[in-house]
Amino acid sequence: MRELYIGVDSGTQSTKALVVNLKNGKVQGSGQRAYGLIKGLPTGAKEQDPETWIKATAAAIKSALKQAKAHASEVKGIGVSGQQHGFVPLDKDGKVIRAAKLWCDTTTSTECEAITKKLGGTKKTIRCVGNAMLPGFTAPKVAWLKKHEPKNYRRLATVLLPHDYLNYWLTGNAVMEYGDASGTALFDVARRKWSTPAINAIDPKLAGALPEVIPSDQPIGTLSAGTAKLLGLSPDTLVSAGGGDNMMGAIGTGNTKPGLVTASFGTSGTIYACAANPVIDPQGEIAAFCDSTNRWLPLLCTMNVTVATEMVRTHYGMSYAQYEIEARKVQAGCDGLTLLPYLEGERTPNVPNGTGVWYGVNTRTNHRGHYARGAMEGVTMGMNYGLRRLVDLGVKARQIRVTGGGANSKLWRQIMADIFNVEVVTLKVGEGAAYGAAIQAIWCVAKNRGEKVKIEDLTARYVKINSSQTTKPSPSNAKLYKEIQLLQDELSGALRGSFRRHENIWRC
């Protein structure tokens, strides 16, 4: 009889589920359900109904199990990956109080400034939690609720993140693990505990609403009777700690020991590495997260990757194949067309009031192919801004493992290699976060059985490089992109004041 594990990745746009065979790590079945954001919200507000995630997760799991022709007795564990930083408020009865504010919500800049001031400035904030206070994190979202919806805040009994809420639905247990907790800006990353100063900067009573934090190799519990029945699984099925999508993506790409770097090109863009010790950025641009293997995960995040390419693609009514064809017609550098890709504001660098800027538009560059390639180049240089900062902090990139929708494009992989100026590889299982969640579940079940197994041994066994897609940088293109990168950095710095004025004009 097979021994199977389910990995779930609950993202911003869809939920994916994989059924993985313990014997060889092969994906036996997959399922996916798409959804969107709540519409009609104020500028910068990004919210979803958590019930959306539950319905999508149940549907994706059922679909994957059906494709795998799996019996309930074969499934031993489930791991859940979820979008980081979102705020799911529960009342004393475990009911959702209001829609979840997501990682990409940029309405909390004022709250970030207030918390930072109470903590004594940015440097002291970083010393408290390992990170600067950014709009994407959970802490300012809690402060926002207290300020703007006091009646809802008074009902607040439990603070959860998206993947924690799915674990709660699966098991009935409300807990967190180190990785996802470290992205709240309420957690002391270096010491792996809730930060009293950060909590007190919002409300001392908030401490009572923060759940227990457990190591990443521990189980949350087993499936509740109701959820087990709904999914057609055994109530004995173990649910692992799970983690944020970047933490699970690190596992799913084999980034479980120092020396490797992963880049995810999805709705957002992330670059991260496994570290044996905390990597604290005194400038606060690199997130000093814990990972979901009980190590650390220095990470940069940009908010606009496929957001930009999808804007161009849909504007011109192109299929994905047509997009690639048009972009290939244009040479590296797009004849001087450069995108500052702050379409949804930006997190790295921290420009929450930023907007997208096309620089170098003229009669030569005002063509679909230029915009198609320019979007690819612009968002990749945005990510490279953070990669250079990681290098400054001692993280070396000998190879970058890429995942997410952008990794499917041959042209884009070459652009990545040229801009990063390092070898780029893909993985045979492209859904890194869902695959990583399944591997973590395998690890958790094994340890629960008393087996001595290391997560890096499991990833070495299961995670395989797709060697046919290995891409090396072009020296001439790398040299050109280095110059364009300096231009993008210059534009970003020069326009900060203009972004603020623009926001003030259109806020009225």
Backbone torsions as a table, in degrees:
resi	resn	phi	psi	omega
1	MET	NA	139.3	178.9
2	ARG	-70.0	152.7	169.3
3	GLU	-113.3	117.5	-171.4
4	LEU	-117.4	151.3	178.4
5	TYR	-133.9	142.3	-179.2
6	ILE	-105.3	130.7	172.5
7	GLY	-115.0	128.8	-178.4
8	VAL	-118.2	134.2	172.7
9	ASP	-121.9	106.8	178.8
10	SER	-94.3	103.3	-175.1
11	GLY	-102.7	-169.6	-178.2
12	THR	-74.6	-31.5	-174.8
13	GLN	-112.7	-20.0	-178.3
14	SER	-163.4	165.7	172.7
15	THR	-117.5	133.8	179.4
16	LYS	-118.7	146.2	176.4
17	ALA	-133.9	137.4	176.4
18	LEU	-122.4	143.7	170.6
19	VAL	-108.8	118.7	-171.7
20	VAL	-115.8	137.3	179.6
21	ASN	-86.9	125.2	179.6
22	LEU	-58.3	-36.9	-172.8
23	LYS	-60.6	-45.6	-173.3
24	ASN	-130.8	0.3	-180.0
25	GLY	74.6	6.8	-178.1
26	LYS	-75.7	145.2	176.8
27	VAL	-79.6	118.2	-178.0
28	GLN	-90.9	-22.5	-179.5
29	GLY	-165.8	153.5	179.1
30	SER	-143.1	155.8	177.3
31	GLY	-149.1	153.8	-178.5
32	GLN	-151.0	142.9	174.4
33	ARG	-136.8	130.5	-178.2
34	ALA	-96.7	158.5	176.5
35	TYR	-161.3	179.2	-178.6
36	GLY	-133.9	-171.1	178.2
37	LEU	-89.4	160.7	173.0
38	ILE	-66.1	129.7	-176.7
39	LYS	-90.9	161.3	174.7
40	GLY	81.1	13.6	-179.7
41	LEU	-84.6	161.8	177.6
42	PRO	-60.1	160.1	178.7
43	THR	-54.8	130.4	178.9
44	GLY	92.1	-19.7	-179.6
45	ALA	-81.1	127.5	179.5
46	LYS	-130.7	112.8	-174.0
47	GLU	-137.3	154.3	174.6
48	GLN	-140.5	152.2	173.5
49	ASP	-83.2	119.1	-179.7
50	PRO	-54.3	-25.9	177.4
51	GLU	-61.4	-28.9	176.3
52	THR	-59.0	-42.7	-179.0
53	TRP	-65.4	-41.4	-178.9
54	ILE	-61.9	-47.6	-179.3
55	LYS	-62.7	-42.6	-179.6
56	ALA	-67.6	-39.8	179.4
57	THR	-64.2	-46.1	179.0
58	ALA	-60.4	-44.7	-179.0
59	ALA	-66.1	-42.7	-179.2
60	ALA	-65.7	-42.0	178.6
61	ILE	-63.6	-46.0	-179.8
62	LYS	-60.9	-41.6	179.4
63	SER	-64.4	-43.6	179.4
64	ALA	-65.2	-41.4	178.7
65	LEU	-64.2	-39.2	178.9
66	LYS	-64.5	-44.7	179.5
67	GLN	-64.4	-36.0	179.9
68	ALA	-78.6	-9.7	-174.6
69	LYS	52.1	47.6	-174.1
70	ALA	-89.5	141.2	172.1
71	HIS	-96.3	150.5	-177.2
72	ALA	-54.7	-37.8	-177.3
73	SER	-68.1	-18.6	-178.1
74	GLU	-81.5	-25.9	-175.0
75	VAL	-85.8	117.7	-176.0
76	LYS	-104.6	-23.2	-176.4
77	GLY	-157.2	156.7	177.5
78	ILE	-132.4	136.0	172.9
79	GLY	-123.4	142.3	-176.2
80	VAL	-121.4	128.7	170.4
81	SER	-107.2	142.9	179.8
82	GLY	-144.5	158.2	175.5
83	GLN	-57.4	135.8	-175.1
84	GLN	-76.1	163.8	164.8
85	HIS	71.3	-17.0	-177.7
86	GLY	-59.7	155.0	-175.5
87	PHE	-115.9	113.1	176.7
88	VAL	-110.1	105.5	-178.5
89	PRO	-89.6	128.6	177.5
90	LEU	-114.0	148.2	174.6
91	ASP	-88.3	-175.3	-175.5
92	LYS	-65.5	-18.9	178.0
93	ASP	-94.5	5.5	179.9
94	GLY	79.0	17.4	179.4
95	LYS	-94.5	143.7	178.0
96	VAL	-67.5	128.9	-176.3
97	ILE	-80.0	-42.4	-179.5
98	ARG	-154.7	173.7	178.2
99	ALA	-58.5	148.0	179.7
100	ALA	-75.0	133.3	169.9
101	LYS	-85.8	133.2	-168.9
102	LEU	-98.3	172.0	-179.9
103	TRP	-57.0	-32.4	-175.4
104	CYS	-90.0	5.4	176.5
105	ASP	-74.4	125.6	-175.9
106	THR	-115.1	24.6	-176.7
107	THR	-87.1	3.4	-170.9
108	THR	-109.7	22.6	-179.3
109	SER	-58.4	-42.4	-179.8
110	THR	-61.8	-41.7	179.1
111	GLU	-65.3	-37.7	176.8
112	CYS	-60.1	-44.8	-179.9
113	GLU	-63.5	-40.2	-178.2
114	ALA	-67.0	-43.9	179.8
115	ILE	-64.9	-44.8	-180.0
116	THR	-59.3	-41.9	179.1
117	LYS	-62.6	-43.3	179.9
118	LYS	-64.6	-30.8	-179.8
119	LEU	-84.1	-4.2	176.3
120	GLY	97.0	18.0	178.3
121	GLY	108.6	173.8	-174.6
122	THR	-63.8	-43.9	-177.8
123	LYS	-61.3	-42.5	179.4
124	LYS	-70.9	-32.5	175.7
125	THR	-62.3	-45.1	178.9
126	ILE	-62.7	-38.0	177.6
127	ARG	-66.0	-32.2	-179.0
128	CYS	-73.3	-46.3	-171.9
129	VAL	-122.6	-5.8	180.0
130	GLY	90.3	-8.9	-175.8
131	ASN	-138.6	155.0	168.2
132	ALA	-70.9	158.9	-179.5
133	MET	-84.8	105.9	-176.3
134	LEU	-113.2	152.5	-177.3
135	PRO	-58.0	-29.1	-178.9
136	GLY	-69.0	-24.5	-174.3
137	PHE	-72.9	168.1	-174.7
138	THR	-76.1	-38.7	-174.6
139	ALA	-52.0	-51.6	-179.7
140	PRO	-65.5	-24.2	176.3
141	LYS	-68.0	-39.5	175.9
142	VAL	-64.4	-44.2	178.1
143	ALA	-62.5	-37.6	177.1
144	TRP	-61.2	-43.6	178.9
145	LEU	-61.4	-43.0	-179.9
146	LYS	-61.3	-40.1	-176.1
147	LYS	-79.2	-44.2	-170.4
148	HIS	-97.0	-24.1	-179.3
149	GLU	-134.6	67.0	-173.7
150	PRO	-59.9	-33.5	178.1
151	LYS	-63.8	-43.3	176.9
152	ASN	-66.1	-38.6	179.8
153	TYR	-63.0	-39.4	179.8
154	ARG	-64.0	-24.1	177.8
155	ARG	-82.4	-12.1	-172.5
156	LEU	-64.9	121.7	178.4
157	ALA	-118.9	-26.7	-178.1
158	THR	-145.1	132.0	175.0
159	VAL	-100.9	121.5	176.6
160	LEU	-127.7	158.6	170.9
161	LEU	-99.6	168.1	-175.4
162	PRO	-53.9	-46.6	-178.5
163	HIS	-70.7	-31.0	175.7
164	ASP	-63.0	-38.9	-179.7
165	TYR	-66.0	-38.9	176.6
166	LEU	-66.7	-38.7	174.3
167	ASN	-61.9	-38.4	177.4
168	TYR	-62.7	-42.3	176.5
169	TRP	-64.5	-39.7	-178.7
170	LEU	-68.8	-40.2	-168.9
171	THR	-118.5	-22.6	-172.7
172	GLY	85.5	3.7	-177.7
173	ASN	-109.2	129.1	-179.2
174	ALA	-102.7	99.1	178.5
175	VAL	-141.4	168.9	173.7
176	MET	-125.4	167.9	170.8
177	GLU	-122.6	168.3	-171.0
178	TYR	-53.6	-46.2	-172.6
179	GLY	-60.4	-58.5	-178.1
180	ASP	-66.1	-37.5	179.3
181	ALA	-60.0	-33.7	-177.6
182	SER	-67.8	-15.4	177.9
183	GLY	-93.6	9.8	179.0
184	THR	-86.5	-19.8	-170.1
185	ALA	64.9	20.6	171.7
186	LEU	-117.4	2.3	-170.7
187	PHE	-118.0	130.3	175.4
188	ASP	-77.0	102.4	-172.1
189	VAL	-62.8	-44.2	-176.4
190	ALA	-65.8	-36.8	-175.9
191	ARG	-99.3	-5.4	179.0
192	ARG	54.9	55.8	176.4
193	LYS	-155.5	159.6	176.9
194	TRP	-61.1	140.2	-178.1
195	SER	-90.4	111.4	179.8
196	THR	-60.5	-44.5	178.8
197	PRO	-59.8	-41.4	-179.9
198	ALA	-65.8	-41.4	177.6
199	ILE	-61.9	-47.4	-177.6
200	ASN	-65.0	-26.9	178.4
201	ALA	-66.3	-20.4	176.2
202	ILE	-101.3	-55.9	-177.7
203	ASP	-175.9	118.6	179.4
204	PRO	-54.4	-29.9	-179.5
205	LYS	-68.8	-16.6	-179.9
206	LEU	-61.3	-27.4	-179.5
207	ALA	-55.3	-35.1	-179.4
208	GLY	-71.5	-14.6	-179.3
209	ALA	-98.0	-5.8	-179.4
210	LEU	-89.4	130.0	-174.4
211	PRO	-77.8	170.2	173.1
212	GLU	-61.0	142.0	176.9
213	VAL	-110.4	127.2	-175.7
214	ILE	-116.2	157.4	174.0
215	PRO	-60.1	155.1	-172.4
216	SER	-73.2	-13.5	178.9
217	ASP	-95.7	8.1	-178.4
218	GLN	-96.2	152.0	174.7
219	PRO	-81.3	149.2	171.6
220	ILE	-75.8	-35.8	-177.4
221	GLY	156.3	-160.7	176.1
222	THR	-112.7	165.6	-178.6
223	LEU	-59.5	136.0	172.5
224	SER	-66.7	156.9	-176.6
225	ALA	-58.3	-43.5	-177.9
226	GLY	-65.5	-44.2	-179.5
227	THR	-69.4	-39.6	177.1
228	ALA	-58.2	-44.1	179.3
229	LYS	-63.7	-43.5	-179.9
230	LEU	-60.7	-40.7	-177.1
231	LEU	-87.0	-11.0	-177.1
232	GLY	73.9	33.3	-178.1
233	LEU	-120.7	168.9	179.6
234	SER	-77.5	140.9	175.0
235	PRO	-64.6	-11.3	177.8
236	ASP	-84.3	-4.3	-179.0
237	THR	-63.4	124.8	-176.6
238	LEU	-81.9	138.0	176.0
239	VAL	-109.4	120.1	-178.7
240	SER	-75.7	173.6	-179.1
241	ALA	-60.5	-31.0	-176.9
242	GLY	68.5	-157.3	-180.0
243	GLY	169.3	-178.8	175.6
244	GLY	-68.5	160.9	-175.6
245	ASP	-61.9	-33.5	178.7
246	ASN	-71.8	-38.4	177.7
247	MET	-64.5	-42.3	177.8
248	MET	-70.6	-35.1	176.1
249	GLY	-62.9	-34.5	176.8
250	ALA	-62.2	-45.3	177.7
251	ILE	-63.7	-45.0	-176.2
252	GLY	-68.7	-17.0	176.1
253	THR	-104.8	8.7	178.4
254	GLY	77.3	15.7	-177.9
255	ASN	-88.7	67.9	-175.0
256	THR	-121.1	13.0	172.5
257	LYS	-149.6	152.2	-176.8
258	PRO	-57.2	144.3	176.9
259	GLY	116.8	-15.7	179.8
260	LEU	-109.2	153.7	177.5
261	VAL	-130.6	136.5	177.1
262	THR	-116.1	139.7	174.7
263	ALA	-123.8	127.4	179.0
264	SER	-110.3	120.6	179.9
265	PHE	-108.0	81.6	177.8
266	GLY	-119.1	-144.0	174.6
267	THR	-55.1	-49.3	170.9
268	SER	-100.6	171.0	175.3
269	GLY	-119.8	131.8	178.7
270	THR	-133.5	145.3	172.0
271	ILE	-131.7	130.5	-175.8
272	TYR	-152.0	162.8	-178.7
273	ALA	-141.4	154.9	174.6
274	CYS	-83.9	134.9	-180.0
275	ALA	-132.6	142.7	-179.7
276	ALA	-76.4	-20.4	-178.4
277	ASN	-134.7	159.7	178.6
278	PRO	-58.4	138.6	175.3
279	VAL	-113.8	100.9	-175.2
280	ILE	-100.4	122.0	178.7
281	ASP	-90.8	113.1	-179.1
282	PRO	-63.5	-19.5	176.6
283	GLN	-87.4	-12.1	176.6
284	GLY	75.7	12.9	-178.6
285	GLU	-84.3	-31.0	177.5
286	ILE	-99.3	127.8	179.6
287	ALA	-72.9	131.1	-179.9
288	ALA	-98.1	74.1	-176.2
289	PHE	-88.4	156.8	160.2
290	CYS	-78.3	154.2	173.0
291	ASP	-96.5	-169.2	179.2
292	SER	-109.8	32.9	171.6
293	THR	-127.6	11.9	-177.2
294	ASN	75.4	24.2	169.9
295	ARG	-116.3	-150.2	-179.1
296	TRP	-127.4	158.8	-173.1
297	LEU	-139.2	79.5	173.9
298	PRO	-59.5	132.4	-168.2
299	LEU	-147.0	142.3	168.9
300	LEU	-113.9	147.0	-179.3
301	CYS	-135.1	129.5	169.6
302	THR	-112.0	150.4	-171.5
303	MET	-94.1	-5.3	-171.2
304	ASN	-134.0	100.8	175.1
305	VAL	-124.9	-87.4	177.0
306	THR	-67.6	-13.7	170.6
307	VAL	-55.3	-44.2	-177.8
308	ALA	-73.4	-47.1	-178.5
309	THR	-65.9	-36.6	178.3
310	GLU	-68.0	-34.6	177.0
311	MET	-60.5	-45.5	179.7
312	VAL	-67.8	-45.5	-177.2
313	ARG	-60.5	-47.8	-177.8
314	THR	-71.5	-33.3	178.1
315	HIS	-59.5	-40.9	-179.1
316	TYR	-94.3	1.7	177.5
317	GLY	64.2	36.4	-177.8
318	MET	-95.4	145.3	167.5
319	SER	-74.9	170.3	178.0
320	TYR	-62.6	-38.7	178.7
321	ALA	-65.1	-42.4	178.8
322	GLN	-65.1	-38.6	177.7
323	TYR	-56.7	-47.8	-179.0
324	GLU	-64.4	-41.9	180.0
325	ILE	-61.2	-46.4	-179.5
326	GLU	-64.9	-42.4	-179.3
327	ALA	-64.4	-32.5	-179.3
328	ARG	-69.9	-19.4	180.0
329	LYS	-73.5	-12.0	-173.8
330	VAL	-109.5	138.1	-178.7
331	GLN	-76.8	163.1	178.3
332	ALA	-54.1	134.6	-178.3
333	GLY	92.4	-8.6	174.0
334	CYS	53.5	34.8	177.4
335	ASP	56.3	28.7	176.2
336	GLY	100.7	-0.7	177.0
337	LEU	-82.8	123.6	-176.6
338	THR	-129.6	136.2	178.2
339	LEU	-104.7	128.1	165.0
340	LEU	-94.4	104.2	-161.0
341	PRO	-88.5	48.7	-176.0
342	TYR	-93.6	50.1	-173.1
343	LEU	-64.3	-34.9	179.4
344	GLU	-113.3	32.1	-167.1
345	GLY	76.0	-174.2	178.9
346	GLU	-149.8	151.0	-178.1
347	ARG	-104.8	-41.1	176.4
348	THR	-131.5	104.4	0.3
349	PRO	-70.0	164.1	-175.0
350	ASN	-77.3	92.7	179.5
351	VAL	-132.3	71.3	-175.3
352	PRO	-62.6	-24.0	-179.6
353	ASN	-98.3	11.7	-179.5
354	GLY	-70.3	159.7	174.0
355	THR	-132.8	167.2	177.3
356	GLY	-72.6	141.7	179.5
357	VAL	-135.1	121.4	170.6
358	TRP	-93.6	121.7	-179.5
359	TYR	-114.6	132.2	-179.8
360	GLY	97.1	19.9	177.5
361	VAL	-73.6	126.1	174.3
362	ASN	-153.7	-174.1	-177.0
363	THR	-64.7	-23.6	-180.0
364	ARG	-80.7	-34.7	-173.2
365	THR	-100.4	-7.6	-176.2
366	ASN	-81.8	63.1	-179.8
367	HIS	-136.9	153.9	-175.2
368	ARG	-57.8	-38.6	-179.6
369	GLY	-63.5	-39.1	178.1
370	HIS	-65.5	-43.2	179.0
371	TYR	-67.5	-36.3	179.8
372	ALA	-63.9	-51.3	179.0
373	ARG	-69.7	-37.4	-179.1
374	GLY	-60.6	-36.3	177.6
375	ALA	-65.7	-43.0	177.0
376	MET	-59.2	-49.0	-177.2
377	GLU	-66.6	-42.5	-176.2
378	GLY	-62.6	-46.7	-178.3
379	VAL	-71.2	-32.0	178.5
380	THR	-69.0	-39.2	174.7
381	MET	-67.2	-33.1	173.6
382	GLY	-59.9	-39.9	177.0
383	MET	-72.1	-34.3	179.9
384	ASN	-65.7	-28.0	173.8
385	TYR	-53.3	-45.6	-179.9
386	GLY	-74.0	-35.7	179.0
387	LEU	-60.5	-40.9	178.3
388	ARG	-63.2	-34.5	178.0
389	ARG	-68.7	-39.2	175.9
390	LEU	-59.6	-42.8	178.8
391	VAL	-61.3	-41.4	178.3
392	ASP	-60.0	-29.5	-178.8
393	LEU	-90.0	6.6	174.1
394	GLY	99.0	5.1	178.2
395	VAL	-89.6	114.5	-177.4
396	LYS	-94.3	137.7	-179.2
397	ALA	-111.5	94.9	176.4
398	ARG	-83.9	-26.1	179.3
399	GLN	-155.5	142.2	176.8
400	ILE	-115.7	124.4	177.6
401	ARG	-94.9	119.5	-173.8
402	VAL	-105.9	144.3	179.0
403	THR	-142.9	175.2	-177.9
404	GLY	92.9	173.5	-175.5
405	GLY	-58.4	-37.5	-179.7
406	GLY	-62.6	-25.7	-179.1
407	ALA	-69.6	-14.2	-179.0
408	ASN	-77.3	-13.7	-177.7
409	SER	-93.3	122.3	178.2
410	LYS	-62.5	-42.8	178.7
411	LEU	-62.8	-45.0	-178.0
412	TRP	-63.9	-38.2	177.6
413	ARG	-60.8	-37.7	177.9
414	GLN	-67.4	-40.4	176.8
415	ILE	-60.8	-42.2	176.8
416	MET	-58.4	-50.2	-178.2
417	ALA	-59.9	-40.7	-177.8
418	ASP	-70.1	-43.0	-178.6
419	ILE	-73.1	-43.1	177.5
420	PHE	-74.6	-21.4	-177.5
421	ASN	56.0	47.2	179.0
422	VAL	-155.4	156.6	179.4
423	GLU	-61.0	136.8	179.3
424	VAL	-117.5	133.4	179.0
425	VAL	-130.6	156.1	173.2
426	THR	-113.0	169.7	-178.1
427	LEU	-110.7	151.5	-179.8
428	LYS	-63.9	-33.3	171.4
429	VAL	-102.3	108.4	-172.7
430	GLY	-76.2	-24.3	-178.4
431	GLU	-83.0	76.6	-171.4
432	GLY	-59.8	-42.0	-176.6
433	ALA	-68.1	-46.1	178.8
434	ALA	-65.5	-41.0	179.1
435	TYR	-65.6	-41.6	177.3
436	GLY	-62.7	-37.3	177.7
437	ALA	-63.3	-38.8	177.9
438	ALA	-66.6	-41.6	179.6
439	ILE	-65.6	-40.4	177.0
440	GLN	-62.0	-37.7	177.0
441	ALA	-62.8	-40.0	176.2
442	ILE	-60.3	-46.4	179.1
443	TRP	-59.8	-45.4	-177.8
444	CYS	-63.1	-46.9	-179.6
445	VAL	-63.5	-42.0	179.5
446	ALA	-61.2	-46.1	178.9
447	LYS	-66.5	-34.8	177.9
448	ASN	-66.1	-26.4	176.6
449	ARG	-82.7	-5.4	-178.9
450	GLY	91.4	9.1	179.7
451	GLU	-80.1	141.9	177.2
452	LYS	-92.5	100.9	-177.3
453	VAL	-138.5	139.0	178.5
454	LYS	-99.2	142.5	-179.4
455	ILE	-62.2	-36.5	-179.8
456	GLU	-66.7	-28.3	175.5
457	ASP	-70.3	-37.0	178.3
458	LEU	-67.9	-43.0	179.8
459	THR	-68.6	-34.7	176.0
460	ALA	-64.0	-32.1	-179.7
461	ARG	-75.9	-40.3	-170.4
462	TYR	-101.2	-36.4	-172.7
463	VAL	-83.5	119.3	-176.1
464	LYS	-121.7	137.2	178.0
465	ILE	-77.5	140.1	173.7
466	ASN	-87.5	88.3	-170.1
467	SER	-62.3	-26.1	-179.2
468	SER	-67.8	-15.2	-178.2
469	GLN	-110.1	12.5	176.8
470	THR	-63.5	130.8	-174.1
471	THR	-126.7	126.0	179.5
472	LYS	-105.1	150.2	-176.7
473	PRO	-71.7	149.8	171.6
474	SER	-89.8	120.5	-177.1
475	PRO	-56.2	-40.4	-178.2
476	SER	-69.0	-41.5	177.9
477	ASN	-67.0	-39.6	179.2
478	ALA	-59.6	-39.8	178.9
479	LYS	-65.6	-43.4	178.6
480	LEU	-63.2	-46.5	-178.0
481	TYR	-64.8	-29.4	176.9
482	LYS	-61.5	-40.0	177.8
483	GLU	-69.3	-42.4	-179.9
484	ILE	-66.8	-34.4	177.6
485	GLN	-59.4	-42.3	178.3
486	LEU	-62.2	-37.5	177.9
487	LEU	-65.6	-44.9	178.5
488	GLN	-61.5	-42.0	177.4
489	ASP	-60.4	-42.0	-179.7
490	GLU	-64.2	-44.3	178.3
491	LEU	-61.8	-42.8	-179.3
492	SER	-59.6	-46.1	-179.8
493	GLY	-67.5	-39.8	-175.3
494	ALA	-71.0	-25.4	-173.4
495	LEU	-97.1	1.1	-177.6
496	ARG	-57.0	-47.5	179.2
497	GLY	-65.0	-36.5	178.5
498	SER	-66.0	-37.9	176.8
499	PHE	-60.8	-42.0	-180.0
500	ARG	-64.6	-43.9	179.4
501	ARG	-64.9	-40.6	178.6
502	HIS	-61.3	-43.9	178.8
503	GLU	-62.1	-43.1	-178.6
504	ASN	-65.2	-37.7	179.4
505	ILE	-63.6	-47.2	-172.6
506	TRP	-89.5	-3.7	173.8
507	ARG	-77.0	-27.1	-176.5
508	CYS	-71.1	NA	NA
